[in-house]
Amino acid sequence: MLKTKPKQSEHKEITIPEEKGLASWLIRLLKGVLIGIGAILPGLSGGVLAVIFGVYDHMMVFLSSPTENFLKRLKYFLPIAIGGIIGLLVFSIAVTYAFGSYEPIFVCLFLGFVAGTLPTIFRKAGAEGRGGKEMISLILALGAIVTLMLLGGSYLPRIAPSFPVWIGAGFLIGLGVIVPGLSTSNFLMYLGLYDKMAQGVKDLEPMVVIPIMAGVVMTVILLAKAATWMFKTHYSIVYHILFGLVLGSCVGIVPTIVWPALQPSGLDQMGLSLLVAIGLCILAFILGTLLSFLFSFLEKKYET
């Protein structure tokens, strides 16, 4: 039975947590690394991991009003930004090997990490109550993201790389930050740009990196204010939509990323039998879930 929803504040204030020393700084750095990895990991998005780590709403407030409490917010987000850049660069190097050979196993590892945080996100979504509107929003968001992931590869054409195209790729990545669950890496794969992007970022090619970063920054700045307004005026509904998007991206990963990679051609590339590959995927999922619980424990101990 659904909880009765208490009267919500019309303008919910979102404040930056206080500093708690070096351990807190390092945890935010690790969050940034994982968010950066999520930004280019097939099936996930940086926004999903930002929600999971509890920095999404703070980030939207900062980006929508960057001059307000600038130094305090900059101090909080600096390790996250540094970690995000590290995650993008390091994982762009690793992705050419790991995802070239063992894609489904690595995806399941991150899938387990996300799945382990779903109860926490669901509790946070219901912090101001949970009624019919919230549950309908959750279900619609879940259905929309799963449908988008299932149909995306069938209707998107292949595109040749160019400067304007890379700006568009940056727009997609930025959209994935603003709309958690929208796995822009999937769409870049469908468009034939993902491997070229990973290679270009790995090699620090200016004609790839600069337009992508420009597209990300423009998109996030333009849309962050709208996201912040939604949080302040419709917190409960927005968070249930976010939960639906995160849950939907987890559901959609299996038929769109994991299962296709377990077909004969993928198994030959990994040098594994189907049963062994499925077993490793399950173990990776369990490991990711355990790491998620461990990370949550550390965060409670050292964060606000």
N, C-alpha and C positions, 0 to 999 in steps of 0.2 A: 504494500500500500504506500502511495506517494506521501511524502511529508507535506504538511501545510506550509506554504511559502509565506514567510514573514514580510512585512512591508519593507521594501527596499529603499535605500537612500537614493535620491534622484541623482546625486553627484558623488559617486564612490571615489574617495581619494586613494591614490596609489603612491606610496612613499618608498623611497630607496632604503633598503636595510642598512643598519649601522655596520661600520667596519669592526672586524674581530681578529685582527692580527694577521700574521704570515700564513697560518693554516687556512684561514678564510680566503686570502688572496690566491693561494695555490689551488684551492678547490674551484674558484671562479676561473682560473686559468685552464684547469682540466675541463670545466664546462665548455669554455670557449673552443678548446681543441675538438671536443665531441660535436659541438654545434657546427663547426667548420667541416668536419667529416660528414655530418648529416646533410650538409648543403649539397654535396656532390655524390652521396651514397645512393645508388639506385633503390627506389622504393620508399625512401624517407625524404625529409626536408629539414633544413636548419630550424624552421619554425616549430616543428614537432619537438625537437630536442630542447628548444628554448622554453616551450611550455612545460615539458617534463622537468626541467631544472629550475622552474619558478622564476625565470628572468624575462619571460615574454612580455608581460604587462608592463614591467618596469622599463623595458627596452622601448616599447611603443611610446610611453610617456616621454622618455628622454629624447627620442627622435622627433616627436611632434612638437616639443618645446625645448630645443637644445640650449637656449640661453638661461632657462630657469634652473636655479641651483646647479649651475654648470660644473663647478669644481667638484662638488660632492658626487654628482652623477658620473663625471669623468673618472674620478678615483675609483668608483665602484665598477664601472664598465671597462676600464683600461685592461685588466688581465683577461677579461672575456674577449675583447677585441684582439689582443695579442694571441690568445689561444686559438681564436677563429682563423687567423692568418696562418698560424702553424698547422692547424688541422687541414686547411685547404691545400697548402703547399706540400706537406708531407704525404697526405693521402693521395694527392694527384700523382705522386711518384709511386706509391704502393699500389694504386688502383690498376696501373698498367700490368702489374704482375699478378696480384692477388685476385682481382676480378677477371683477369684474363684466363685464369686457370681454376680458381676455386670460388667462383661467384656465389653459388647458393649457400655454401657453408658460412661465408663472411656475412652475407645478408641475414641469415638465421641468427648469427651472433648478435647483430644489432637489433633484430626483431625481438629477441629475448630481452635485451636491455630495455626496449620500449615497453614490452608487455609487463615487465616487472614494476613499472611505474603507473600503470593504468588505475589501480585502486586509489593511489594518492591523488591523481588528477580528478577522479570521480568524486572523491570526498571534497576536494577544493571547489569543484563545480557546484556542489550542493551546499556551500557554506552559507548562502543566503536563502536556502530553501529549494525545493524541487517540486514543481507542479507539472500540469499537462503541457504548457507551452514549452517548458524546458525539455521534456522528453520528446516532444514532436520535433523540436529543433535538433536534438541529438540524432534522432532516427533519420531525418532528412539529410543532415550533414554526412552521416555514415553512408547512406545510400548514394548520395551524389559523388563522393570521392571514390567509392568502389566502382561505380558505373564509369566514371571518368578514366580510372586506371584500366578497366577492362576494355574500353572502346578506343582509348587513345591511340594505340598502335595500329589500329585498322584504318584510320581516316586521316592521319597526318602524313604529308609528303616528305621526301628527302630533300634537304636544302644544302646548296653549296656554301661553304664558309666565306664570309666577307666581313668588312668592318661593320656595316649596318646590321648584319646577321648576328655578330657577336654582341652588339648592343642589345638586340632582341633577346639573346641568350641571358644577358645580365638582367634584363627585365623579368624573365621567367624565374631566375634564381631569387631575385628580390621579392617576387610575388610569393615564392615558396617560404620566405621569411615572414611575410605579412599574413599569409594564409596557411597555417600549420596543417600538414597532411597532404598538401598539394606537392607531390613529388616531382619537382621540375626536372630532376635527373632523368626520370622516365621519359619525359617529353623530349629532352635533348637526345636521348637514345633513339626514340622513334623518328626524330628528324635527321638522324645520322650525324649529330654534332658532338655527342658525348665523348667518344674516344679522342676526337680531335681537340676538344676543349681540355681534357685531362693531359694530353701530350703538350699542348701549348702552355698550360699553367706550369707543368713540370719543367719545361724548358725556359720559362719566364719570357715567352715571346711577347714583345710590347703590343703587336697588332692583335693579339688575343686577350691579354691580361687587361690592358687599358680600357677597351670598349666594354668588356664584361663588367669591370669594376664601376665604370660610369653608369651602365644600365642598372646595376644593383643599387647604387647610391640614389639615383634619381627616383627609382621606383619606391624604395623604402621611405624616403623623405616625403614624397607626394602622398603616400597612402597611410603613413604612420598616424597622422592627425585623425583620420577617419576611424582607425582602429582604436585609438585612445578614447575618442568620444563614445564609441560603442561600449567600451569597458566601463566608463563612468556612468552611463545612463542605463545600460542593460547588462550588468555584470553577469547575472546568473544565466541568462539565455546565451550570451556570448561564450561563457566557459563551457556550457553544455554543447554548443556547436563545435568548440575546439576539441572537446572530448570525442565527439562523433567523428571529427576529421582524423584525429590520431588513431582511434580504434579502426576506422575505415581503411586507413593507409596500411595498418597491420594486416587486416583481412585481405586487402587487395594485393599485397606483396606475394602471397603464396601462388595464386594462379598466374600472375603476370611476370614475376621474376624467378621465384624458386623452382616451380614445376617445369617451366620451359628449359631451365638450365640442367634439369635432371633427365632430359631426353638423351637418346644414344649418342648424338654428336657431343653433347656436354660431358657425358660420362667418359667418352673416349679422351676428351681433352684433359679431364682430371685423372684418368687412368684408374678409375674406380668402378666397381659394380654398383647397380642400383641400390641394393640393400645396404652396402657399406656407405654409400653417399647419403642415403636417408638417415642412417644411424649417426653419421657425423653431423648432419644438419640438426638432428634432435639434440645431440650433445652440445653443439654450439648454442642452440636456443636455451638450453638449461644453464649453460655457463653464463650467457648474457643476462639471464634472469637473476642468477646469483650475484653477478657483478652489480646489477641494478640495486639489489637490496643492500649490498655492501656500501655502494656509493650513497644511498639514502641514509645509512647509519652514520657515515662520516659527515654528511651534510648536516644532520641533526646535531652532531656533536660540536662542529666547528662553525656552522653558519648561524644566521639569525633565524 
